Amino acid sequence: MNVLLSDVAWANAGGAIGAGLAAIGAGIGIGQIGKGAVEGIARQPEAVNDIRANMILAAALVEGVALFAVIAGILAMFV
């Protein structure tokens, strides 16, 4: 008898897959943000401070959304 996880097997699988995809998607998204920032700095080195600030802000927003998605996936397994 498993009291922690949901009784529905599909909920457990879906929650785990959803949480994993959210983490992978966030990693890819932050990689694209970093790639764009490095390319922008290479093209216009004098704008490095503005580009860096925008890159950090965008990466933080992506991480926030990914955190919500991972928590939703984990909740799907436990509810």
A tleap script that builds the chain and sets N, CA, C and O, in Angstrom:
source leaprc.protein.ff14SB
mol = sequence {
  NMET ASN VAL LEU LEU SER ASP VAL ALA TRP
  ALA ASN ALA GLY GLY ALA ILE GLY ALA GLY
  LEU ALA ALA ILE GLY ALA GLY ILE GLY ILE
  GLY GLN ILE GLY LYS GLY ALA VAL GLU GLY
  ILE ALA ARG GLN PRO GLU ALA VAL ASN ASP
  ILE ARG ALA ASN MET ILE LEU ALA ALA ALA
  LEU VAL GLU GLY VAL ALA LEU PHE ALA VAL
  ILE ALA GLY ILE LEU ALA MET PHE CVAL
}
set mol.1.N position { 0.841 -1.182 0.000 }
set mol.1.CA position { 0.000 0.000 0.000 }
set mol.1.C position { 0.884 1.243 0.000 }
set mol.1.O position { 1.684 1.453 0.912 }
set mol.2.N position { 0.727 2.062 -1.038 }
set mol.2.CA position { 1.552 3.256 -1.204 }
set mol.2.C position { 0.717 4.490 -0.884 }
set mol.2.O position { -0.134 4.887 -1.680 }
set mol.3.N position { 0.952 5.091 0.261 }
set mol.3.CA position { 0.145 6.229 0.688 }
set mol.3.C position { 0.633 7.554 0.133 }
set mol.3.O position { -0.126 8.522 0.095 }
set mol.4.N position { 1.877 7.616 -0.294 }
set mol.4.CA position { 2.419 8.895 -0.738 }
set mol.4.C position { 2.030 9.239 -2.167 }
set mol.4.O position { 1.658 10.378 -2.449 }
set mol.5.N position { 2.110 8.277 -3.065 }
set mol.5.CA position { 1.838 8.551 -4.467 }
set mol.5.C position { 0.373 8.319 -4.787 }
set mol.5.O position { -0.352 7.673 -4.030 }
set mol.6.N position { -0.047 8.855 -5.918 }
set mol.6.CA position { -1.433 8.707 -6.348 }
set mol.6.C position { -1.728 7.249 -6.681 }
set mol.6.O position { -0.825 6.493 -7.042 }
set mol.7.N position { -2.999 6.856 -6.557 }
set mol.7.CA position { -3.390 5.494 -6.900 }
set mol.7.C position { -3.471 5.290 -8.410 }
set mol.7.O position { -3.460 4.155 -8.885 }
set mol.8.N position { -3.551 6.369 -9.155 }
set mol.8.CA position { -3.648 6.288 -10.613 }
set mol.8.C position { -2.231 6.268 -11.188 }
set mol.8.O position { -1.470 7.222 -11.025 }
set mol.9.N position { -1.893 5.176 -11.858 }
set mol.9.CA position { -0.539 5.035 -12.391 }
set mol.9.C position { -0.228 6.093 -13.438 }
set mol.9.O position { 0.908 6.558 -13.534 }
set mol.10.N position { -1.226 6.475 -14.220 }
set mol.10.CA position { -0.992 7.488 -15.266 }
set mol.10.C position { -0.663 8.844 -14.657 }
set mol.10.O position { 0.089 9.623 -15.244 }
set mol.11.N position { -1.216 9.129 -13.494 }
set mol.11.CA position { -0.906 10.399 -12.820 }
set mol.11.C position { 0.555 10.427 -12.387 }
set mol.11.O position { 1.225 11.453 -12.504 }
set mol.12.N position { 1.038 9.309 -11.894 }
set mol.12.CA position { 2.447 9.241 -11.486 }
set mol.12.C position { 3.370 9.405 -12.687 }
set mol.12.O position { 4.334 10.168 -12.636 }
set mol.13.N position { 3.072 8.689 -13.762 }
set mol.13.CA position { 3.912 8.773 -14.957 }
set mol.13.C position { 3.827 10.157 -15.581 }
set mol.13.O position { 4.844 10.727 -15.978 }
set mol.14.N position { 2.623 10.695 -15.668 }
set mol.14.CA position { 2.465 12.024 -16.267 }
set mol.14.C position { 3.138 13.108 -15.458 }
set mol.14.O position { 3.744 14.021 -16.020 }
set mol.15.N position { 3.038 13.017 -14.147 }
set mol.15.CA position { 3.701 14.007 -13.298 }
set mol.15.C position { 5.208 13.952 -13.423 }
set mol.15.O position { 5.869 14.987 -13.501 }
set mol.16.N position { 5.755 12.749 -13.442 }
set mol.16.CA position { 7.205 12.602 -13.567 }
set mol.16.C position { 7.695 13.070 -14.932 }
set mol.16.O position { 8.711 13.758 -15.027 }
set mol.17.N position { 6.981 12.701 -15.981 }
set mol.17.CA position { 7.370 13.123 -17.332 }
set mol.17.C position { 7.234 14.631 -17.477 }
set mol.17.O position { 8.098 15.282 -18.064 }
set mol.18.N position { 6.146 15.190 -16.941 }
set mol.18.CA position { 5.951 16.640 -17.020 }
set mol.18.C position { 7.026 17.417 -16.285 }
set mol.18.O position { 7.521 18.428 -16.784 }
set mol.19.N position { 7.385 16.951 -15.108 }
set mol.19.CA position { 8.433 17.631 -14.342 }
set mol.19.C position { 9.776 17.536 -15.069 }
set mol.19.O position { 10.537 18.503 -15.103 }
set mol.20.N position { 10.059 16.385 -15.642 }
set mol.20.CA position { 11.309 16.224 -16.393 }
set mol.20.C position { 11.359 17.095 -17.633 }
set mol.20.O position { 12.384 17.713 -17.921 }
set mol.21.N position { 10.254 17.149 -18.369 }
set mol.21.CA position { 10.216 17.991 -19.564 }
set mol.21.C position { 10.342 19.468 -19.209 }
set mol.21.O position { 10.958 20.236 -19.948 }
set mol.22.N position { 9.768 19.863 -18.090 }
set mol.22.CA position { 9.893 21.258 -17.658 }
set mol.22.C position { 11.345 21.601 -17.352 }
set mol.22.O position { 11.821 22.676 -17.715 }
set mol.23.N position { 12.042 20.702 -16.692 }
set mol.23.CA position { 13.444 20.946 -16.366 }
set mol.23.C position { 14.302 20.983 -17.627 }
set mol.23.O position { 15.185 21.831 -17.762 }
set mol.24.N position { 14.039 20.062 -18.546 }
set mol.24.CA position { 14.796 20.039 -19.807 }
set mol.24.C position { 14.507 21.297 -20.625 }
set mol.24.O position { 15.418 21.908 -21.182 }
set mol.25.N position { 13.231 21.675 -20.690 }
set mol.25.CA position { 12.863 22.870 -21.446 }
set mol.25.C position { 13.491 24.129 -20.877 }
set mol.25.O position { 13.921 25.007 -21.625 }
set mol.26.N position { 13.545 24.218 -19.562 }
set mol.26.CA position { 14.181 25.382 -18.937 }
set mol.26.C position { 15.669 25.423 -19.248 }
set mol.26.O position { 16.224 26.491 -19.507 }
set mol.27.N position { 16.309 24.276 -19.225 }
set mol.27.CA position { 17.731 24.223 -19.558 }
set mol.27.C position { 18.002 24.660 -20.987 }
set mol.27.O position { 18.944 25.407 -21.250 }
set mol.28.N position { 17.177 24.193 -21.901 }
set mol.28.CA position { 17.333 24.589 -23.305 }
set mol.28.C position { 17.064 26.083 -23.465 }
set mol.28.O position { 17.795 26.776 -24.173 }
set mol.29.N position { 16.014 26.579 -22.806 }
set mol.29.CA position { 15.684 27.992 -22.909 }
set mol.29.C position { 16.773 28.896 -22.363 }
set mol.29.O position { 17.103 29.910 -22.978 }
set mol.30.N position { 17.326 28.550 -21.234 }
set mol.30.CA position { 18.389 29.365 -20.656 }
set mol.30.C position { 19.647 29.278 -21.516 }
set mol.30.O position { 20.394 30.250 -21.627 }
set mol.31.N position { 19.879 28.128 -22.119 }
set mol.31.CA position { 20.999 28.011 -23.057 }
set mol.31.C position { 20.833 28.936 -24.257 }
set mol.31.O position { 21.797 29.556 -24.705 }
set mol.32.N position { 19.621 29.030 -24.773 }
set mol.32.CA position { 19.353 29.928 -25.895 }
set mol.32.C position { 19.511 31.394 -25.475 }
set mol.32.O position { 20.008 32.218 -26.242 }
set mol.33.N position { 19.083 31.704 -24.255 }
set mol.33.CA position { 19.254 33.075 -23.757 }
set mol.33.C position { 20.735 33.416 -23.662 }
set mol.33.O position { 21.155 34.494 -24.084 }
set mol.34.N position { 21.524 32.504 -23.112 }
set mol.34.CA position { 22.966 32.732 -22.997 }
set mol.34.C position { 23.630 32.853 -24.352 }
set mol.34.O position { 24.505 33.695 -24.550 }
set mol.35.N position { 23.212 32.010 -25.285 }
set mol.35.CA position { 23.770 32.062 -26.640 }
set mol.35.C position { 23.490 33.418 -27.285 }
set mol.35.O position { 24.378 34.026 -27.883 }
set mol.36.N position { 22.242 33.886 -27.158 }
set mol.36.CA position { 21.897 35.180 -27.731 }
set mol.36.C position { 22.659 36.326 -27.081 }
set mol.36.O position { 23.062 37.277 -27.750 }
set mol.37.N position { 22.852 36.225 -25.768 }
set mol.37.CA position { 23.586 37.279 -25.068 }
set mol.37.C position { 25.042 37.325 -25.499 }
set mol.37.O position { 25.596 38.403 -25.716 }
set mol.38.N position { 25.659 36.165 -25.622 }
set mol.38.CA position { 27.063 36.131 -26.053 }
set mol.38.C position { 27.197 36.659 -27.475 }
set mol.38.O position { 28.137 37.397 -27.772 }
set mol.39.N position { 26.274 36.292 -28.355 }
set mol.39.CA position { 26.320 36.809 -29.730 }
set mol.39.C position { 26.109 38.319 -29.756 }
set mol.39.O position { 26.765 39.033 -30.515 }
set mol.40.N position { 25.182 38.801 -28.915 }
set mol.40.CA position { 24.942 40.242 -28.858 }
set mol.40.C position { 26.139 41.001 -28.328 }
set mol.40.O position { 26.460 42.080 -28.826 }
set mol.41.N position { 26.798 40.456 -27.331 }
set mol.41.CA position { 27.992 41.104 -26.779 }
set mol.41.C position { 29.127 41.085 -27.796 }
set mol.41.O position { 29.900 42.038 -27.889 }
set mol.42.N position { 29.226 39.994 -28.559 }
set mol.42.CA position { 30.276 39.919 -29.577 }
set mol.42.C position { 30.049 40.948 -30.684 }
set mol.42.O position { 31.006 41.494 -31.232 }
set mol.43.N position { 28.792 41.210 -31.011 }
set mol.43.CA position { 28.493 42.186 -32.063 }
set mol.43.C position { 28.610 43.624 -31.562 }
set mol.43.O position { 28.982 44.518 -32.322 }
set mol.44.N position { 28.297 43.846 -30.296 }
set mol.44.CA position { 28.288 45.205 -29.757 }
set mol.44.C position { 28.857 45.187 -28.337 }
set mol.44.O position { 28.099 45.198 -27.367 }
set mol.45.N position { 30.165 45.160 -28.210 }
set mol.45.CA position { 30.786 45.023 -26.886 }
set mol.45.C position { 30.470 46.166 -25.918 }
set mol.45.O position { 30.511 45.970 -24.704 }
set mol.46.N position { 30.159 47.346 -26.436 }
set mol.46.CA position { 29.892 48.471 -25.536 }
set mol.46.C position { 28.546 48.348 -24.821 }
set mol.46.O position { 28.289 49.086 -23.870 }
set mol.47.N position { 27.686 47.434 -25.260 }
set mol.47.CA position { 26.381 47.242 -24.629 }
set mol.47.C position { 26.369 46.058 -23.664 }
set mol.47.O position { 25.309 45.507 -23.368 }
set mol.48.N position { 27.535 45.671 -23.179 }
set mol.48.CA position { 27.644 44.458 -22.372 }
set mol.48.C position { 26.804 44.540 -21.092 }
set mol.48.O position { 26.204 43.540 -20.697 }
set mol.49.N position { 26.747 45.687 -20.444 }
set mol.49.CA position { 26.006 45.789 -19.182 }
set mol.49.C position { 24.505 45.659 -19.399 }
set mol.49.O position { 23.824 44.983 -18.627 }
set mol.50.N position { 23.983 46.300 -20.441 }
set mol.50.CA position { 22.552 46.195 -20.733 }
set mol.50.C position { 22.178 44.771 -21.136 }
set mol.50.O position { 21.151 44.245 -20.706 }
set mol.51.N position { 23.009 44.160 -21.954 }
set mol.51.CA position { 22.724 42.798 -22.411 }
set mol.51.C position { 22.769 41.827 -21.239 }
set mol.51.O position { 21.916 40.946 -21.129 }
set mol.52.N position { 23.750 41.980 -20.369 }
set mol.52.CA position { 23.876 41.084 -19.220 }
set mol.52.C position { 22.681 41.218 -18.282 }
set mol.52.O position { 22.162 40.216 -17.790 }
set mol.53.N position { 22.251 42.430 -18.037 }
set mol.53.CA position { 21.111 42.636 -17.136 }
set mol.53.C position { 19.850 42.004 -17.713 }
set mol.53.O position { 19.096 41.351 -16.992 }
set mol.54.N position { 19.618 42.193 -19.005 }
set mol.54.CA position { 18.447 41.596 -19.632 }
set mol.54.C position { 18.536 40.076 -19.674 }
set mol.54.O position { 17.525 39.387 -19.537 }
set mol.55.N position { 19.737 39.558 -19.862 }
set mol.55.CA position { 19.922 38.109 -19.884 }
set mol.55.C position { 19.594 37.506 -18.516 }
set mol.55.O position { 18.920 36.479 -18.442 }
set mol.56.N position { 20.056 38.122 -17.450 }
set mol.56.CA position { 19.802 37.605 -16.112 }
set mol.56.C position { 18.322 37.670 -15.783 }
set mol.56.O position { 17.778 36.741 -15.186 }
set mol.57.N position { 17.663 38.757 -16.167 }
set mol.57.CA position { 16.231 38.883 -15.928 }
set mol.57.C position { 15.446 37.809 -16.677 }
set mol.57.O position { 14.557 37.177 -16.107 }
set mol.58.N position { 15.772 37.602 -17.948 }
set mol.58.CA position { 15.069 36.595 -18.745 }
set mol.58.C position { 15.314 35.189 -18.196 }
set mol.58.O position { 14.389 34.379 -18.135 }
set mol.59.N position { 16.544 34.897 -17.801 }
set mol.59.CA position { 16.848 33.578 -17.239 }
set mol.59.C position { 16.099 33.355 -15.926 }
set mol.59.O position { 15.640 32.245 -15.659 }
set mol.60.N position { 15.972 34.391 -15.113 }
set mol.60.CA position { 15.236 34.261 -13.853 }
set mol.60.C position { 13.754 33.992 -14.114 }
set mol.60.O position { 13.140 33.193 -13.407 }
set mol.61.N position { 13.176 34.649 -15.117 }
set mol.61.CA position { 11.775 34.402 -15.449 }
set mol.61.C position { 11.563 32.985 -15.962 }
set mol.61.O position { 10.568 32.347 -15.620 }
set mol.62.N position { 12.480 32.490 -16.775 }
set mol.62.CA position { 12.374 31.113 -17.271 }
set mol.62.C position { 12.471 30.129 -16.111 }
set mol.62.O position { 11.722 29.153 -16.059 }
set mol.63.N position { 13.379 30.378 -15.193 }
set mol.63.CA position { 13.524 29.498 -14.036 }
set mol.63.C position { 12.276 29.508 -13.169 }
set mol.63.O position { 11.886 28.470 -12.634 }
set mol.64.N position { 11.649 30.661 -13.025 }
set mol.64.CA position { 10.425 30.743 -12.241 }
set mol.64.C position { 9.308 29.925 -12.843 }
set mol.64.O position { 8.607 29.204 -12.134 }
set mol.65.N position { 9.138 30.032 -14.143 }
set mol.65.CA position { 8.097 29.255 -14.825 }
set mol.65.C position { 8.411 27.765 -14.735 }
set mol.65.O position { 7.511 26.951 -14.527 }
set mol.66.N position { 9.673 27.408 -14.890 }
set mol.66.CA position { 10.056 25.997 -14.797 }
set mol.66.C position { 9.812 25.461 -13.390 }
set mol.66.O position { 9.408 24.308 -13.233 }
set mol.67.N position { 10.046 26.266 -12.383 }
set mol.67.CA position { 9.795 25.827 -11.010 }
set mol.67.C position { 8.317 25.532 -10.801 }
set mol.67.O position { 7.961 24.521 -10.194 }
set mol.68.N position { 7.448 26.419 -11.306 }
set mol.68.CA position { 6.011 26.177 -11.202 }
set mol.68.C position { 5.623 24.890 -11.938 }
set mol.68.O position { 4.799 24.121 -11.443 }
set mol.69.N position { 6.202 24.655 -13.101 }
set mol.69.CA position { 5.875 23.456 -13.868 }
set mol.69.C position { 6.336 22.194 -13.144 }
set mol.69.O position { 5.612 21.198 -13.122 }
set mol.70.N position { 7.508 22.222 -12.563 }
set mol.70.CA position { 8.008 21.059 -11.825 }
set mol.70.C position { 7.129 20.795 -10.603 }
set mol.70.O position { 6.816 19.644 -10.298 }
set mol.71.N position { 6.737 21.846 -9.915 }
set mol.71.CA position { 5.868 21.661 -8.747 }
set mol.71.C position { 4.513 21.114 -9.170 }
set mol.71.O position { 3.952 20.261 -8.481 }
set mol.72.N position { 3.976 21.588 -10.293 }
set mol.72.CA position { 2.692 21.057 -10.792 }
set mol.72.C position { 2.827 19.581 -11.141 }
set mol.72.O position { 1.920 18.796 -10.867 }
set mol.73.N position { 3.945 19.196 -11.741 }
set mol.73.CA position { 4.161 17.786 -12.062 }
set mol.73.C position { 4.281 16.926 -10.826 }
set mol.73.O position { 3.751 15.816 -10.787 }
set mol.74.N position { 4.966 17.421 -9.820 }
set mol.74.CA position { 5.100 16.660 -8.579 }
set mol.74.C position { 3.761 16.566 -7.858 }
set mol.74.O position { 3.426 15.524 -7.294 }
set mol.75.N position { 2.996 17.652 -7.876 }
set mol.75.CA position { 1.667 17.604 -7.258 }
set mol.75.C position { 0.756 16.610 -7.961 }
set mol.75.O position { -0.091 15.991 -7.317 }
set mol.76.N position { 0.914 16.448 -9.260 }
set mol.76.CA position { 0.095 15.477 -9.987 }
set mol.76.C position { 0.355 14.058 -9.486 }
set mol.76.O position { -0.528 13.201 -9.525 }
set mol.77.N position { 1.576 13.824 -9.016 }
set mol.77.CA position { 1.899 12.487 -8.511 }
set mol.77.C position { 1.363 12.264 -7.110 }
set mol.77.O position { 1.074 11.125 -6.745 }
set mol.78.N position { 1.222 13.310 -6.318 }
set mol.78.CA position { 0.850 13.156 -4.921 }
set mol.78.C position { -0.617 13.412 -4.628 }
set mol.78.O position { -1.077 13.123 -3.523 }
set mol.79.N position { -1.346 13.930 -5.560 }
set mol.79.CA position { -2.756 14.254 -5.299 }
set mol.79.C position { -3.658 13.235 -5.946 }
set mol.79.O position { -4.881 13.336 -5.840 }
savepdb mol mol.pdb
quit
